[in-house]
Amino acid sequence: MTGHLTRRPEKALTAQAVKNATTPGKYFDGHGLYLRVDPNGSRFWVQRITIRGKRCEIGLGSPALVTLAEARAKALDNRRLARDGGDPIQERREAKAVLTFEEAARNVHALHLPTWKNEKHGKDFISSLETHAFPKLGKMRVSEVTTADVLAVLTPIWTKLPETSRRVRQRIGTVMKWAIARGWRRDNPALNISEALPKVSKTQEHRKALPYTGVSGCIEAVNASRAGQATKLALEYLVLTAARSGEVREARWDEIDMTAKVWEIPADRMKMSRPHRVPLSCRAIAVLKQAEALGGDSGLVFPGTKKGRPLSDMTLSKLVKELGFNADVHGFRTSFRTWAQERTSFPREVAEAALAHLSGDAVERAYARSDVLDKRRQMMDAWAAYLAEKRDNVVRIA
């Protein structure tokens, strides 16, 4: 066995010699590379190398998977790295430590979760990546994702779902920034990618809304449907208060003063991160009294089917559309605002305050600090009366 143990010049082995090497021992090639054949027949590529003054051995894989040419290339790269003061062993460990895109995204999601305004934002972040990014990027190491890979994610949805695709691109970019900070990559492949995609109109698509004359009919249809009682009550309460879906679905009893007829929504549940008081009409109070009968110990006014959880985000919207109404739930705010503008003499700032919108410039708001609750109470009472009147008319016609 002395022949194959003797050191030989660079590239001493041949592919055929590697194939024929079955006798246990070490078959040297060059740059410290040798083929090790164990007594049990196992065969491995191994490289002897000096790293920062210390002699080491690095396994380069089995000849069944790594050809002679590939083993030589790896050995040469390791020698060059070690000569320049690097550590190929440490580099391999770090490469194995790099997370997949999905693992990195879930880490970023958990990191940012406490900073988002509400639970919905956190769910949207990860669910959009689960739907659109993970199928293509999920199993790739975050260090290996290219601009072409991100382009493959965005191209199918860029024109069909422009807002969704914009957010997906932004969220992929957030994951990449985290990977850059970890030292796993130097670039962000989600940057400047829109130049390679078709131009999309920036015209804002407004939420579909019913004419205010049709809102009471929608409420009647909902109440006559087979929907759950919590869903029916939540939708009517949403209409009566001109509130957003999330504000209603997550409403809690400790926010409501039945005696003062006021619903106080805390800042952390408001879009503008400012607390908002809502005056409650008599009909809104009646809806709440019906909701009290639903019971439950979650503290939620309109509990969902899952214990301790509010109604889902799609519950109200899906119901309205299934009943044949071409409207988004958010559109009921538009219906209310149009009614206030066309059928009442309430000032604009009162109607805007009812929607929790800022009114006037910064200087004006600095002096006008009232939330005009009393005037808004009159307006919400008038809105409830209008809906009741239309409902009575519908009943008489029937």
VOLO-477938 format. One line per 10 residues: number of its first residue (from 1); their letters; for each residue x, y, z of C-alpha. Coordinates in Angstrom, 1 decimal, padded with zeros to 4 digits, always signed. Example, Ala and Ser with C-alpha at 12.3 -4.5 7.8 and 13.67 -1.06 7.14 Angstrom:
<recs>
1) AS) +012.3:-004.5:+007.8; +013.7:-001.1:+007.1
</recs>
This chain:
<recs>
1) MTGHLTRRPE) +000.0:+000.0:+000.0; +003.0:+002.3:+000.0; +002.4:+003.4:-003.6; -000.9:+005.2:-002.9; +000.3:+006.6:+000.4; +003.2:+008.5:-001.3; +002.6:+012.2:-001.9; +002.3:+012.9:-005.6; +002.3:+016.1:-007.7; -000.8:+018.2:-008.1
11) KALTAQAVKN) -003.7:+016.3:-009.9; -002.1:+013.0:-009.3; -005.4:+011.1:-009.4; -007.6:+010.3:-012.3; -011.3:+009.7:-012.5; -010.7:+006.0:-013.3; -008.2:+005.7:-010.4; -010.8:+007.1:-008.0; -013.4:+004.6:-009.4; -010.9:+001.7:-008.9
21) ATTPGKYFDG) -009.7:+002.7:-005.5; -011.2:+000.1:-003.2; -008.2:-001.0:-001.0; -008.4:+000.8:+002.4; -005.9:+003.7:+002.6; -005.3:+007.3:+001.5; -005.0:+008.3:-002.1; -003.4:+011.7:-002.4; -004.0:+014.2:-005.2; -002.9:+017.8:-004.5
31) HGLYLRVDPN) -003.6:+020.9:-002.4; -003.9:+018.5:+000.6; -006.7:+016.6:-001.1; -006.9:+012.9:-000.8; -009.4:+010.1:-001.1; -009.9:+008.0:+002.0; -011.0:+004.5:+001.7; -012.1:+002.9:+005.0; -011.9:-000.9:+005.8; -015.7:-001.1:+005.7
41) GSRFWVQRIT) -015.7:+000.2:+002.1; -016.8:+003.8:+002.8; -015.0:+006.4:+000.7; -014.6:+010.1:+001.4; -012.8:+013.2:+000.0; -010.7:+014.8:+002.8; -008.4:+017.8:+002.7; -005.5:+018.5:+005.0; -005.1:+022.2:+005.4; -003.4:+024.8:+007.7
51) IRGKRCEIGL) -005.9:+027.4:+009.0; -004.4:+030.3:+010.9; -001.4:+028.2:+011.9; -003.4:+025.1:+012.9; -003.4:+021.9:+010.8; -007.0:+020.7:+010.2; -008.8:+018.2:+008.1; -012.0:+019.1:+006.1; -014.5:+016.5:+004.8; -015.5:+017.3:+001.2
61) GSPALVTLAE) -018.1:+014.6:+000.6; -018.4:+011.2:-001.0; -017.0:+010.4:-004.5; -020.5:+009.1:-005.3; -021.8:+012.7:-005.0; -018.7:+014.8:-005.5; -016.6:+014.3:-008.6; -012.8:+014.5:-008.6; -013.0:+017.8:-010.5; -015.5:+019.2:-007.9
71) ARAKALDNRR) -013.3:+018.0:-005.0; -010.3:+019.7:-006.5; -012.2:+023.0:-007.0; -013.4:+022.9:-003.4; -009.9:+022.1:-002.1; -008.4:+025.0:-004.2; -011.0:+027.5:-002.9; -010.3:+026.4:+000.7; -006.5:+026.9:+000.2; -007.0:+030.3:-001.2
81) LARDGGDPIQ) -009.3:+031.4:+001.6; -006.9:+030.0:+004.3; -004.0:+031.8:+002.6; -005.9:+035.1:+002.8; -006.4:+034.6:+006.5; -010.0:+033.2:+006.3; -011.4:+030.1:+007.9; -013.2:+027.7:+005.5; -014.4:+025.5:+008.3; -016.1:+028.5:+010.1
91) ERREAKAVLT) -017.5:+029.7:+006.8; -019.1:+026.3:+006.2; -020.7:+026.5:+009.7; -022.0:+029.9:+009.0; -023.4:+028.9:+005.6; -025.3:+026.0:+007.3; -026.6:+028.5:+009.9; -028.2:+030.7:+007.2; -032.0:+030.4:+007.5; -034.4:+029.7:+004.7
101) FEEAARNVHA) -036.5:+032.6:+003.5; -039.5:+031.2:+005.3; -037.6:+030.8:+008.6; -036.1:+034.3:+008.2; -039.6:+035.7:+007.5; -041.1:+034.1:+010.6; -038.3:+035.5:+012.7; -038.8:+039.0:+011.3; -042.6:+038.6:+011.9; -042.0:+037.7:+015.5
111) LHLPTWKNEK) -039.5:+040.5:+016.0; -041.9:+043.2:+014.6; -045.1:+041.8:+016.0; -045.1:+043.9:+019.3; -044.6:+047.1:+017.3; -047.6:+046.8:+014.9; -050.8:+048.7:+015.7; -053.0:+045.7:+016.0; -053.1:+041.9:+015.5; -054.5:+042.2:+012.0
121) HGKDFISSLE) -051.4:+044.0:+010.7; -049.2:+041.1:+012.0; -051.5:+038.5:+010.5; -051.5:+040.3:+007.1; -047.7:+040.4:+007.0; -047.2:+036.7:+007.4; -050.3:+035.5:+005.5; -049.4:+037.5:+002.4; -045.9:+035.9:+002.4; -047.4:+032.5:+003.0
131) THAFPKLGKM) -049.8:+032.9:+000.0; -047.5:+034.6:-002.5; -043.8:+034.2:-001.5; -043.3:+031.0:+000.4; -044.3:+028.7:-002.4; -041.4:+030.0:-004.5; -038.9:+031.3:-002.0; -039.8:+029.5:+001.3; -037.2:+026.7:+001.1; -034.4:+028.8:-000.4
141) RVSEVTTADV) -031.7:+030.0:+001.9; -032.3:+033.7:+002.4; -028.7:+034.3:+001.1; -029.5:+032.7:-002.2; -032.7:+034.6:-003.2; -032.1:+036.7:-006.3; -033.9:+039.6:-008.0; -035.2:+037.0:-010.6; -036.7:+035.0:-007.7; -038.5:+038.0:-006.3
151) LAVLTPIWTK) -039.7:+038.9:-009.8; -041.1:+035.4:-010.2; -043.2:+036.0:-007.0; -044.5:+039.4:-008.1; -045.1:+039.0:-011.8; -048.3:+036.9:-011.5; -050.0:+039.4:-009.1; -048.5:+042.7:-010.1; -051.4:+043.9:-012.3; -054.1:+041.7:-010.9
161) LPETSRRVRQ) -053.5:+042.6:-007.2; -051.5:+045.8:-007.3; -051.9:+046.8:-003.6; -051.2:+043.2:-002.5; -048.1:+042.9:-004.7; -046.8:+046.2:-003.4; -047.1:+045.0:+000.1; -045.5:+041.6:-000.7; -042.5:+043.4:-002.3; -042.2:+045.6:+000.7
171) RIGTVMKWAI) -042.4:+042.7:+003.1; -039.8:+040.6:+001.2; -037.6:+043.7:+001.4; -038.0:+043.8:+005.1; -036.9:+040.2:+005.4; -033.9:+040.9:+003.2; -032.9:+044.0:+005.3; -032.8:+041.7:+008.4; -030.7:+039.2:+006.5; -028.2:+042.0:+005.5
181) ARGWRRDNPA) -028.0:+043.0:+009.2; -027.2:+039.4:+010.1; -024.4:+039.4:+007.5; -026.0:+036.8:+005.3; -026.2:+038.9:+002.2; -025.0:+042.3:+001.0; -027.9:+043.4:-001.3; -031.7:+043.7:-001.2; -033.2:+041.9:-004.3; -036.6:+043.5:-003.7
191) LNISEALPKV) -035.2:+047.0:-004.4; -035.8:+048.8:-007.7; -037.6:+045.7:-009.0; -040.7:+047.7:-010.2; -038.7:+048.9:-013.2; -038.8:+045.4:-014.6; -042.6:+045.1:-014.1; -045.5:+046.7:-016.1; -046.7:+050.2:-015.1; -049.8:+050.0:-012.9
201) SKTQEHRKAL) -052.3:+052.9:-012.6; -052.0:+054.6:-009.2; -055.7:+055.6:-009.3; -057.1:+054.6:-005.9; -060.0:+052.1:-006.1; -062.6:+053.2:-003.6; -064.5:+050.8:-001.5; -067.8:+049.8:-003.0; -070.7:+051.5:-001.1; -074.5:+051.2:-001.2
211) PYTGVSGCIE) -076.5:+054.3:-001.8; -077.7:+055.5:+001.6; -081.3:+054.8:+000.5; -080.5:+051.1:+000.3; -078.7:+050.7:+003.7; -081.8:+049.9:+005.7; -082.9:+047.3:+003.1; -079.5:+045.6:+003.6; -079.9:+045.5:+007.3; -083.4:+043.9:+006.9
221) AVNASRAGQA) -081.9:+041.3:+004.6; -079.1:+040.5:+007.1; -081.6:+040.2:+009.9; -083.7:+037.8:+007.8; -080.7:+035.7:+006.9; -079.4:+032.5:+008.5; -076.3:+034.3:+009.8; -075.4:+034.0:+013.5; -076.9:+036.4:+015.9; -073.5:+038.0:+016.7
231) TKLALEYLVL) -072.9:+038.6:+013.0; -076.4:+040.3:+012.5; -076.0:+042.5:+015.5; -072.4:+043.5:+014.7; -073.4:+044.6:+011.2; -076.2:+046.8:+012.3; -074.1:+048.2:+015.1; -071.4:+049.0:+012.5; -073.9:+050.8:+010.3; -075.4:+052.8:+013.3
241) TAARSGEVRE) -072.0:+053.9:+014.6; -070.3:+054.4:+011.2; -067.3:+052.6:+012.7; -064.7:+050.4:+010.9; -065.1:+046.7:+010.8; -062.2:+045.9:+013.1; -063.3:+048.5:+015.7; -066.7:+046.8:+015.9; -065.6:+043.2:+015.7; -063.1:+043.7:+018.5
251) ARWDEIDMTA) -065.4:+045.9:+020.6; -065.3:+045.1:+024.4; -067.9:+045.7:+027.1; -065.4:+047.6:+029.2; -065.3:+050.3:+026.4; -069.0:+050.9:+026.6; -070.9:+053.1:+029.0; -074.6:+052.1:+028.6; -075.7:+054.8:+031.0; -073.9:+057.7:+029.3
261) KVWEIPADRM) -074.6:+056.1:+025.9; -070.9:+056.3:+024.8; -068.5:+053.9:+023.3; -064.9:+054.8:+024.0; -062.5:+053.1:+021.6; -058.9:+053.1:+022.9; -056.1:+054.5:+020.7; -054.4:+051.1:+020.1; -057.5:+050.0:+018.2; -057.9:+053.1:+016.1
271) KMSRPHRVPL) -056.4:+053.6:+012.6; -055.0:+057.0:+013.6; -053.8:+055.8:+017.0; -056.0:+058.3:+018.8; -058.9:+057.4:+021.2; -062.3:+057.9:+019.8; -065.7:+058.5:+021.5; -068.8:+057.3:+019.7; -072.2:+058.6:+020.9; -074.7:+055.8:+020.8
281) SCRAIAVLKQ) -078.3:+056.2:+019.6; -081.2:+054.5:+021.2; -081.2:+051.9:+018.5; -077.5:+051.2:+019.0; -078.2:+050.7:+022.7; -081.0:+048.3:+021.9; -078.6:+046.3:+019.7; -076.1:+046.2:+022.6; -078.8:+044.9:+025.0; -079.5:+042.1:+022.5
291) AEALGGDSGL) -075.8:+041.4:+022.3; -075.6:+041.0:+026.1; -077.8:+038.0:+025.8; -075.1:+036.2:+023.8; -073.2:+035.8:+027.0; -069.6:+034.5:+027.0; -066.7:+035.4:+029.3; -064.3:+036.8:+026.7; -065.4:+040.4:+027.3; -066.1:+040.8:+023.5
301) VFPGTKKGRP) -069.4:+042.4:+022.6; -069.7:+040.3:+019.4; -067.9:+037.0:+020.0; -067.0:+034.8:+017.1; -067.6:+031.1:+016.8; -064.1:+030.3:+018.3; -064.1:+030.7:+022.0; -062.4:+033.9:+023.1; -062.0:+035.2:+019.6; -063.9:+038.0:+017.8
311) LSDMTLSKLV) -065.7:+037.6:+014.5; -063.3:+037.0:+011.6; -062.4:+039.8:+009.2; -064.3:+038.3:+006.3; -067.5:+037.3:+008.2; -069.4:+040.6:+007.7; -068.1:+041.3:+004.2; -068.9:+037.8:+003.0; -072.4:+037.9:+004.4; -073.3:+041.2:+002.6
321) KELGFNADVH) -072.0:+039.9:-000.7; -073.8:+036.5:-000.4; -077.0:+038.4:+000.1; -076.5:+040.1:-003.3; -075.4:+043.5:-002.2; -072.5:+044.9:-004.2; -070.8:+046.7:-001.3; -067.9:+046.4:+001.0; -068.5:+046.6:+004.7; -066.2:+049.7:+004.9
331) GFRTSFRTWA) -068.5:+051.3:+002.3; -071.2:+051.8:+004.9; -069.1:+054.7:+006.2; -069.3:+056.2:+002.8; -073.1:+055.7:+002.8; -073.4:+057.5:+006.1; -071.1:+060.3:+005.0; -073.1:+060.9:+001.8; -076.3:+060.9:+003.7; -074.9:+063.5:+006.1
341) QERTSFPREV) -073.8:+065.7:+003.2; -077.0:+065.4:+001.1; -079.8:+065.0:+003.6; -078.7:+067.1:+006.7; -077.3:+070.5:+007.6; -074.7:+069.2:+010.0; -071.3:+070.9:+009.5; -068.6:+069.0:+007.6; -066.3:+068.9:+010.7; -069.1:+067.1:+012.7
351) AEAALAHLSG) -069.5:+064.4:+010.0; -065.7:+064.0:+009.7; -065.4:+063.7:+013.4; -068.0:+060.9:+013.4; -065.7:+059.0:+011.1; -062.6:+059.7:+013.3; -061.1:+061.7:+010.5; -058.9:+064.8:+011.1; -060.4:+068.0:+009.9; -058.7:+071.3:+009.0
361) DAVERAYARS) -055.0:+072.0:+009.0; -052.6:+071.6:+011.9; -053.1:+075.2:+013.1; -056.9:+074.8:+013.1; -056.7:+071.5:+015.0; -054.4:+073.0:+017.6; -057.2:+075.4:+018.6; -060.3:+073.3:+017.9; -059.7:+070.4:+020.3; -063.3:+069.4:+021.0
371) DVLDKRRQMM) -064.6:+066.1:+019.6; -068.1:+067.8:+019.2; -069.6:+064.8:+020.9; -073.0:+066.5:+021.6; -073.4:+067.6:+018.0; -072.4:+064.1:+016.8; -075.0:+062.6:+019.1; -077.7:+064.6:+017.4; -076.3:+063.4:+014.0; -076.2:+059.7:+015.0
381) DAWAAYLAEK) -079.7:+059.9:+016.4; -080.8:+061.4:+013.1; -079.0:+058.6:+011.2; -080.7:+055.9:+013.3; -084.1:+057.6:+012.8; -083.5:+057.8:+009.0; -082.7:+054.1:+008.9; -085.8:+053.2:+011.0; -088.0:+055.4:+008.8; -086.8:+053.7:+005.6
391) RDNVVRIA) -087.2:+050.3:+007.3; -090.8:+051.2:+008.2; -091.4:+052.2:+004.6; -090.1:+048.9:+003.3; -092.4:+047.0:+005.7; -095.5:+049.0:+004.6; -094.7:+048.5:+000.9; -094.4:+044.8:+001.5
</recs>
